[in-house]
Amino acid sequence: MSLRVPAGACLAAIAFCLAAPAQAQSAAGAEADSAETTGVADIVVTAQKRSERMQSVPVAVSAFSGDNLAAKGVRSITDLGAITPGLVIPTAGIGGSPRIRGVGTQISQGGNENSVAIYVDGVYYSSPGSDVMSFNNIAQVAVLKGPQGTLFGRNATGGLLQITTRDPGKTFEGSAQVGYGNLNTITGSAYLSGPLSGGLSADISVDYKNRQDGFGKNLFNGLDVGTMESLSVRSKWKAELGEATSATLIFDYSKLKGAFPAYRPVPDELPLTGVPFAGRKFDVNSDVQPLADSEDYGVSLNLTHEFAGAKLVSISAYRHGNWKFAFDSESLPLPILSANGAVPNKAFSQELQLISNGSGPLSWALGLYYFNRKSGFIPAHLVAPALGFLQDFSTFQNTESFAGYGQATYKVSDATALTLGLRLTSETKSYFAEGVFRNLSPAFNVPLGPTSDSKKVTKLTWRAALDHHFTKGVMVYASYNRGFKSGGYDPTSVAVASYIRPEVLDAFEVGLKSDLLDRHLRINAAGYYYSFKDIQLNTYLNGLPAVYNGKSAKISGFDLDVTAIPVTGLTLTAGLGYVHDRFDDFSIARTGLIPTGGITQLANISAKGKRLPNTPDWTVNLGAEYKVALGSANLALAADYFHSTKWYSDPENRLAQEAYSLVNASATLSFGEDRYSVKAWGRNLGNVAYASQLFPQVPVADVVAYAEGRTFGVTLGAKF
């Protein structure tokens, strides 16, 4: 609570100090306009369902164009955390589980969803199986921080990732890239766009990657771990059906054959066998070769009609996915405990939006939303011969949600605006599970279930914000938002239907957005305080993820984003995120190391004062890009640095990832009027082994799965 007042005071002080030079800046209007081509680029976002300048939106947003991401070498959703203050994305089997300002979900599968929503071209991805950023036609990625419950609804308590792909153009264009990297990695991508007839245009994007060698070996069978092969195809068809009506049809398909995070015992700890792990840092020694294969496809239709004073938008979407997995829960070369299975996912959504497009003091957006999803573990298998049992089970979880929302912004004066929003959501979760417990000696079977249950929840979420522009280049805002993440059922609970209550988060935020020095310097900052209730936490039971409710927590902190262009061709970026997070008083499980090897369950303790999982106190990101002409060619150099302080993996705060730093860099030579390019790049150049997953597996060992090590390569590109 104490951080809230200093954060707000600091932001207000900065704003007033900046107002004077900004006033002088705006007085030189012609000069400011001329800075458009040399200053920090204006970014247009749709954080409030309409196209607006990012610097005028009273929401904490970090946004990156496709060119920004390409220059920084960001090719996956997990790379975003290294360039976005407050965002952490640990991997979890397939894709990642985003966490913003300490709010997120460690593992979201089997019908449950993340606390940070992912939208692609206006469509909610309830279970992104493969990497949603693997397409090579990204127009923009925007990270909206804090609850977005009014306009974007359920499962956006932490915020959301808003991914927008390019629209097909009215002239023919295309690009292609091929690359080769370490670990015998082959990459290729192509993009084609152009008119087909009359008012119809289309594009197609194809992306392929094959990493044939792994970061380490499985010492048990000699196979590589960390190999992967992926294919993504996306096509957008846009038709002008009249002067005021358009239709956009989008198809996408992706397939990923890869490895589930490969678990090994935590370094310097003895597993249950008492024998220390003898491999290198990226090696494992497991009797089960880790597997994580996914196949996803979807289709969406966007119909838009412009009326005299408003725009009507209909977005219909269907998504289908299937994730198959296999992993060794205890990370040892013994048949103690492993898991395998499949997680299918089917989802349909329909949204209607009516958005004002007038120029008066009042702007508004109204909407209706419907969502239906079916998922679960269908089937799943626990294999534990050393423990004397096998277990087969299937769980089914269905979600049906209806919502209506409205938000309005009224300009009290030319400089001040008030925003109010409200959303009512009614949601029903239903659950069914059945299985068989198979004892091996003596041999007998015990039926599990069937069990079923259903719960209906109605939630009201809201937003209130006040923003004031001191000048065209300096704005401050204050907001209060409530968001919620839907409840559900523990997807591995078979004998009983274990219901998980919805999360509720109240967020108070003050922020500053400023463009200074003829837009050669941009400083954006936000301070916040969160009251977080019924937190959905994860643990592992018999090797599979289980979910339960914690009581509550308090979170406070700030984000700082700085972009500067001190000289032509040089862009410097800096980001700083601070999160102070503490649980309130409730009982949590506790584990401890056994000196001779393994871990044991201890008496429960209070969570009071403990930190939230996967949440470092501080994150720092620094970046530099320099472009210079070399005769008829152009050279672009880029480097990024990321630092994370220590974070804990579980509420008991015993297992921790210590502080670490990452360095990425690239050099691109373009020639032939920038039609051809050669790029040398490298990520995690220090080959740092840092945890993507870390948890206790009682009684065998504390286990860790490391994120990707050093990667580097060369990419050839052409545009036409």
DATA-V120107 format. One record per residue. SS is DSSP state (hx for helix, st for strand, lp for the rest). PHI is phi in degrees with one decimal (999 if undefined). PSI is psi as a letter, one per 30 degrees, with the letter a starting at -180 (* if undefined). Layout:
ss & phi & psi
SS & PHI & PSI
SS & PHI & PSI
//
This chain:
ss & phi & psi
lp & 999 & e
hx & -68.6 & f
hx & -73.1 & f
hx & -64.2 & e
hx & -68.1 & e
hx & -59.8 & e
hx & -60.9 & e
hx & -64.9 & e
hx & -64.0 & e
hx & -62.6 & e
hx & -63.5 & e
hx & -63.9 & e
hx & -64.0 & e
hx & -60.5 & e
hx & -60.0 & e
hx & -68.8 & e
hx & -67.6 & e
hx & -79.3 & f
hx & -61.5 & e
hx & -64.9 & e
hx & -64.0 & e
hx & -67.1 & e
hx & -63.1 & e
hx & -64.0 & e
hx & -62.8 & e
hx & -70.7 & f
hx & -66.7 & f
lp & -91.7 & i
hx & -57.5 & e
hx & -63.4 & e
hx & -66.1 & e
hx & -63.2 & e
hx & -64.8 & e
hx & -68.7 & f
hx & -74.8 & f
hx & -54.0 & e
hx & -86.4 & f
lp & -115.6 & f
lp & -90.0 & a
lp & -64.1 & k
lp & -65.3 & k
lp & -70.7 & k
lp & -116.1 & k
st & -102.8 & k
st & -124.8 & l
lp & -119.3 & h
lp & -64.9 & f
lp & -120.6 & h
lp & 68.0 & g
lp & -139.2 & l
lp & -76.0 & k
st & -143.9 & l
st & -62.1 & k
hx & -56.0 & e
hx & -73.6 & f
hx & -108.2 & g
lp & -96.0 & k
lp & -79.4 & h
lp & -138.7 & k
lp & -73.2 & j
st & -133.1 & k
st & -114.5 & k
st & -128.9 & k
st & -137.5 & k
st & -78.2 & l
hx & -59.3 & e
hx & -66.7 & e
hx & -57.8 & e
hx & -64.7 & e
hx & -64.4 & e
hx & -63.7 & e
lp & -87.4 & f
lp & 73.1 & g
lp & -82.1 & j
lp & -120.8 & f
lp & -140.9 & l
hx & -65.1 & e
hx & -70.8 & f
hx & -73.9 & f
hx & -62.0 & e
hx & -60.6 & f
hx & -76.0 & f
lp & -123.8 & g
lp & -125.9 & j
lp & -59.2 & k
lp & 88.4 & f
st & -106.3 & k
st & -127.3 & k
st & -131.4 & i
st & -72.9 & k
lp & -76.3 & l
lp & -147.8 & i
lp & 86.7 & d
lp & -131.2 & k
lp & 65.3 & b
lp & -157.4 & l
st & -119.0 & j
st & -63.2 & k
st & -137.4 & k
st & -117.7 & k
lp & 54.8 & h
lp & 86.6 & f
st & -104.7 & k
st & 179.1 & a
lp & -131.0 & k
lp & -65.7 & e
lp & -141.8 & k
lp & -128.2 & j
lp & -143.3 & l
lp & 69.3 & g
lp & 104.9 & f
lp & -92.1 & l
lp & -128.8 & l
lp & -87.4 & l
lp & -80.7 & f
st & -116.4 & j
st & -79.6 & l
st & -121.0 & k
st & -118.4 & k
st & -123.0 & j
lp & 51.5 & h
lp & 82.3 & g
st & -107.1 & k
st & -76.7 & k
lp & -100.5 & j
lp & -71.8 & f
lp & -148.2 & i
lp & -67.3 & j
lp & -73.3 & e
lp & -100.9 & l
lp & -72.6 & j
lp & -73.0 & f
lp & -104.8 & g
lp & -75.3 & f
lp & -71.8 & l
lp & -101.1 & g
lp & -121.4 & h
st & -69.1 & k
st & -90.2 & e
st & -161.6 & k
st & -124.1 & k
st & -117.3 & k
st & -106.5 & j
st & -94.8 & k
st & -103.0 & k
lp & 92.0 & l
lp & -58.4 & k
lp & -119.6 & h
lp & -67.4 & f
lp & -72.3 & e
lp & -90.2 & f
lp & -112.8 & f
lp & 82.4 & a
lp & -58.0 & l
lp & 62.8 & h
lp & -132.5 & h
lp & -67.2 & e
lp & -81.9 & f
st & 140.3 & a
st & -156.1 & l
st & -104.7 & k
st & -113.1 & j
st & -106.7 & k
st & -120.5 & k
st & -97.8 & l
lp & -67.0 & k
lp & -85.8 & k
lp & -63.8 & k
lp & -93.7 & l
lp & -92.5 & f
lp & -124.4 & l
lp & -72.7 & k
st & -152.7 & l
st & -165.3 & l
st & -153.9 & l
st & -149.2 & k
st & -140.7 & k
st & -132.7 & k
st & -150.5 & l
st & -140.3 & k
st & -137.8 & l
lp & -62.2 & l
lp & 61.2 & g
lp & 54.7 & h
st & -97.9 & k
st & -112.4 & k
st & -130.3 & l
st & -156.9 & k
st & -151.8 & l
st & -150.0 & k
st & -139.8 & k
st & -129.1 & k
st & -150.2 & k
st & 169.4 & l
st & -76.9 & k
st & -108.0 & e
st & -169.4 & l
lp & 40.6 & c
lp & -98.0 & g
st & -107.1 & k
st & -134.9 & l
st & -150.6 & l
st & -142.7 & l
st & -145.8 & k
st & -125.9 & k
st & -128.8 & k
st & -137.7 & k
st & -135.2 & k
st & -146.1 & k
st & -138.9 & j
st & -97.4 & j
lp & -88.0 & f
lp & -114.7 & l
lp & -98.1 & l
lp & -75.5 & f
st & -152.2 & a
st & -118.4 & l
st & -88.6 & j
lp & -65.1 & f
lp & -71.5 & e
lp & -125.3 & f
lp & 80.0 & g
lp & -82.0 & l
st & -72.7 & l
st & -120.9 & k
lp & 100.3 & g
lp & -74.7 & l
st & -162.7 & l
st & -141.9 & k
st & -136.8 & k
st & -137.7 & k
st & -130.9 & k
st & -133.4 & k
st & -143.0 & k
st & -136.4 & k
st & -122.8 & k
st & -119.4 & k
st & -122.0 & k
st & -122.8 & k
st & -89.1 & j
lp & -93.2 & g
lp & 159.6 & a
lp & -64.4 & f
lp & -120.7 & g
st & -129.3 & k
st & -140.9 & l
st & -133.2 & k
st & -127.0 & k
st & -111.4 & k
st & -126.3 & k
st & -116.9 & k
st & -146.6 & l
st & -145.7 & k
st & -146.5 & k
st & -138.9 & k
st & -132.5 & k
st & -114.2 & j
st & -153.3 & a
lp & -113.7 & k
lp & -58.8 & l
lp & -46.5 & k
lp & -83.9 & j
lp & -88.5 & k
st & -141.9 & l
st & -62.1 & k
lp & -59.9 & k
lp & -54.6 & k
lp & 68.0 & g
lp & -123.0 & k
lp & -94.3 & k
lp & -75.1 & a
lp & -57.5 & e
lp & -69.6 & f
lp & 80.1 & g
lp & -100.9 & k
lp & -66.4 & l
lp & -68.4 & k
lp & -107.8 & g
lp & -86.3 & l
lp & -76.9 & l
lp & -65.2 & e
lp & -100.2 & g
lp & -83.6 & l
st & -133.4 & l
lp & -140.4 & i
lp & -130.4 & k
lp & -77.3 & f
lp & -119.8 & k
lp & -75.5 & k
lp & -63.0 & k
st & -140.2 & k
st & -150.9 & j
st & -111.1 & k
st & -139.2 & l
st & -137.6 & k
st & -135.4 & k
st & -151.9 & l
st & -163.8 & l
st & -142.9 & k
st & -141.0 & l
st & -130.6 & k
st & -111.4 & j
st & -110.7 & k
st & -129.6 & k
st & -132.9 & k
st & -93.6 & j
lp & -91.1 & a
lp & -62.5 & e
lp & -120.7 & g
st & -158.0 & l
st & -116.6 & k
st & -104.3 & k
st & -127.0 & k
st & -119.5 & k
st & -123.3 & j
st & -111.2 & k
st & -149.1 & k
st & -130.2 & k
st & -132.4 & k
st & -136.1 & k
st & -150.1 & l
st & -148.6 & k
st & -117.6 & k
st & -110.8 & k
st & -138.9 & l
st & -154.6 & k
st & -156.8 & l
st & -94.9 & j
lp & -66.2 & e
lp & -101.8 & f
lp & 69.8 & g
lp & -115.6 & l
lp & -82.4 & h
lp & -131.4 & k
lp & -79.3 & i
lp & -88.1 & e
lp & -156.4 & k
st & -140.6 & l
st & -140.6 & k
st & -153.0 & l
st & 165.8 & a
st & -139.9 & k
st & -127.0 & j
st & -78.9 & l
st & -149.0 & k
st & -130.8 & k
st & -143.2 & k
st & -127.1 & k
st & -137.7 & k
st & -140.1 & k
st & -130.0 & k
st & -117.6 & k
st & -124.1 & k
st & -123.0 & j
st & -122.9 & k
st & -66.0 & k
lp & -133.4 & g
lp & -81.2 & l
lp & -110.9 & g
lp & -76.5 & a
lp & -72.1 & f
st & -108.7 & k
st & -123.6 & k
st & -151.2 & l
st & -144.9 & k
st & -122.7 & l
st & -159.4 & l
st & -126.0 & k
st & -140.1 & k
st & -131.1 & k
st & -142.6 & k
st & -138.5 & k
st & -138.4 & k
st & -128.9 & k
st & -155.8 & a
st & 152.6 & a
st & -100.2 & j
st & -138.8 & j
st & -95.4 & a
st & -138.9 & l
st & -136.9 & k
st & -103.2 & k
st & -118.4 & j
st & -137.8 & i
hx & -61.6 & e
hx & -67.4 & f
hx & -94.3 & f
lp & 87.3 & g
st & -152.9 & l
st & -127.7 & l
st & -139.8 & k
st & -114.5 & k
st & -155.9 & l
st & -133.7 & k
st & -127.3 & k
st & -125.9 & k
st & -130.1 & k
st & -112.6 & k
st & -127.4 & k
st & -133.0 & k
st & -134.7 & k
st & -121.8 & k
st & -150.7 & k
st & -130.9 & k
st & -145.1 & l
st & -155.0 & k
st & -144.2 & k
st & -135.6 & k
st & -121.7 & k
st & -117.9 & k
st & -80.8 & j
lp & -65.0 & e
lp & -150.3 & a
lp & -62.5 & f
lp & -109.0 & f
st & -126.3 & k
st & -139.3 & k
st & -116.7 & k
st & -119.5 & k
st & -131.5 & k
st & -145.8 & l
st & -147.7 & k
st & -141.5 & k
st & -114.3 & k
st & -121.6 & k
st & -118.9 & k
st & -136.6 & k
st & -120.2 & k
st & -112.5 & k
st & -125.5 & l
st & -141.5 & k
st & -143.0 & k
st & -147.1 & k
st & -156.3 & l
st & -171.3 & a
st & -138.9 & k
st & -97.2 & k
st & -112.1 & j
st & -77.5 & k
st & -91.3 & e
lp & -149.7 & j
lp & -69.9 & l
st & -79.5 & j
st & -158.5 & l
st & -114.3 & k
st & -125.0 & j
st & -64.1 & k
st & -113.7 & j
st & 78.5 & a
st & -70.6 & l
st & -133.0 & k
st & -149.4 & l
st & -164.8 & l
st & -151.0 & k
st & -136.8 & k
st & -115.2 & k
st & -130.3 & k
st & -118.7 & k
st & -130.6 & k
st & -109.4 & k
st & -122.9 & l
st & -152.3 & l
st & -147.0 & k
st & -135.6 & k
st & -144.5 & k
st & -128.5 & k
st & -126.3 & k
st & -138.8 & k
st & -99.2 & j
st & -67.7 & e
st & -145.3 & a
lp & -60.9 & f
lp & -101.7 & f
st & -132.6 & k
st & -131.8 & k
st & -123.9 & l
st & -150.4 & l
st & -137.1 & k
st & -146.6 & l
st & -131.8 & k
st & -129.2 & k
st & -118.2 & k
st & -131.7 & l
st & -143.7 & k
st & -107.0 & k
lp & -63.0 & l
lp & -77.4 & a
st & 167.3 & a
st & -124.0 & k
lp & -60.5 & j
lp & -70.6 & f
lp & -107.8 & g
lp & -84.8 & j
lp & -109.7 & e
lp & -67.7 & e
lp & -133.9 & l
lp & -88.2 & j
lp & -91.3 & j
st & -83.2 & k
st & -110.9 & k
lp & -70.8 & l
lp & -64.1 & k
st & -80.1 & k
st & -133.1 & k
st & -131.5 & k
st & -104.0 & k
st & -122.9 & k
st & -114.8 & k
st & -143.1 & k
st & -124.8 & k
st & -146.4 & l
st & -131.7 & k
st & -131.0 & k
st & -147.1 & k
st & -116.9 & k
st & -128.3 & l
lp & 51.8 & h
lp & 53.7 & h
lp & 61.8 & h
lp & -94.2 & f
st & -139.1 & k
st & -121.2 & k
st & -126.0 & j
st & -119.6 & k
st & -146.6 & l
st & -149.2 & k
st & -117.9 & k
st & -146.8 & l
st & -139.6 & k
st & -117.3 & k
st & -111.7 & j
st & -117.4 & k
st & -122.6 & k
lp & 54.2 & h
lp & -65.3 & k
st & -85.5 & j
st & -113.2 & l
st & -115.5 & k
st & -142.2 & a
st & -123.0 & k
st & -124.2 & k
lp & 54.3 & h
lp & 89.3 & f
st & -111.4 & l
st & -68.5 & k
st & -124.7 & l
st & -122.9 & k
st & -148.4 & l
st & -95.3 & k
lp & -85.8 & l
lp & -81.3 & d
st & -164.1 & l
st & -155.4 & l
st & -118.3 & k
st & -131.6 & k
st & -143.3 & l
st & 167.0 & a
st & -152.2 & l
st & -121.7 & k
st & -136.2 & k
st & -122.0 & k
st & -129.3 & k
st & -129.4 & k
st & -135.9 & k
lp & -122.3 & i
lp & -69.6 & e
lp & -139.9 & l
lp & -58.8 & k
lp & 95.0 & f
st & -110.8 & k
st & -120.8 & k
st & -113.5 & k
st & -128.9 & k
st & -147.5 & k
st & -137.5 & k
st & -139.1 & k
st & -127.1 & k
st & -127.0 & k
st & -130.3 & k
st & -109.2 & j
st & -128.6 & k
st & -144.6 & k
st & -71.8 & l
lp & -87.0 & a
lp & -80.1 & j
lp & -158.3 & l
st & -81.5 & k
st & -133.3 & l
st & -72.3 & l
st & -133.8 & k
st & -124.6 & l
st & -149.9 & l
st & -76.7 & k
lp & -98.9 & k
lp & -54.4 & e
lp & -84.3 & f
lp & 131.0 & k
lp & 91.5 & a
st & -134.3 & l
st & -135.9 & l
st & -82.4 & k
st & -113.6 & l
st & -63.1 & k
st & -60.8 & l
st & -130.8 & l
st & -83.6 & k
lp & -82.0 & f
lp & -54.4 & k
lp & 85.5 & f
lp & -79.1 & l
lp & -89.4 & l
lp & -71.3 & l
lp & -65.7 & l
lp & 55.3 & h
lp & -129.2 & j
lp & -71.2 & k
lp & -62.3 & e
st & -126.4 & k
st & -130.6 & k
st & -131.2 & k
st & -132.6 & k
st & -126.9 & k
st & -146.6 & l
st & -143.9 & k
st & -131.7 & k
st & -132.5 & k
st & -118.8 & k
st & -144.2 & k
st & -81.9 & k
st & -122.4 & i
lp & 66.7 & b
lp & -88.4 & f
st & -107.0 & l
st & -129.9 & k
st & -113.7 & k
st & -122.1 & k
st & -111.7 & k
st & -142.3 & k
st & -147.9 & k
st & -135.7 & k
st & -127.9 & k
st & -131.6 & k
st & -133.3 & k
st & -123.7 & k
lp & -79.5 & l
lp & -59.1 & k
st & -137.5 & l
st & -103.8 & l
lp & -93.4 & f
lp & -148.1 & l
lp & -61.6 & f
lp & -74.3 & f
lp & 60.6 & h
lp & -98.7 & e
lp & -85.2 & k
st & -139.8 & k
st & -95.5 & j
lp & -70.8 & l
lp & -57.4 & k
st & -150.5 & l
st & -134.4 & k
st & -126.5 & k
st & -128.9 & k
st & -125.5 & k
st & -156.0 & l
st & -155.8 & l
st & -138.0 & k
st & -125.0 & k
st & -107.9 & j
st & -111.4 & k
st & -150.5 & l
lp & 63.4 & h
lp & 57.6 & h
lp & 65.4 & g
lp & -81.5 & f
st & -125.0 & k
st & -149.7 & l
st & -128.8 & k
st & -127.0 & k
st & -106.0 & k
st & -143.3 & l
st & -153.9 & k
st & -127.3 & k
lp & 48.8 & h
lp & -62.4 & f
lp & -81.8 & f
lp & 53.2 & h
lp & -75.7 & k
lp & -95.2 & j
lp & -127.1 & l
st & -75.0 & k
st & -98.8 & f
st & -139.7 & k
st & -156.7 & k
st & -161.4 & l
st & -83.8 & k
st & -114.9 & i
lp & -67.4 & k
st & -101.7 & g
lp & -82.4 & e
st & -172.8 & l
st & -78.1 & k
st & -121.3 & l
st & -136.6 & k
st & -120.3 & k
st & -87.4 & k
lp & -70.6 & l
lp & -63.4 & k
lp & -83.4 & a
lp & -66.9 & k
st & -131.0 & k
st & -156.6 & l
st & 178.8 & a
st & -128.9 & k
st & -126.8 & k
st & -103.7 & k
st & -132.7 & l
st & -144.7 & k
st & -122.9 & k
lp & -150.7 & *
//
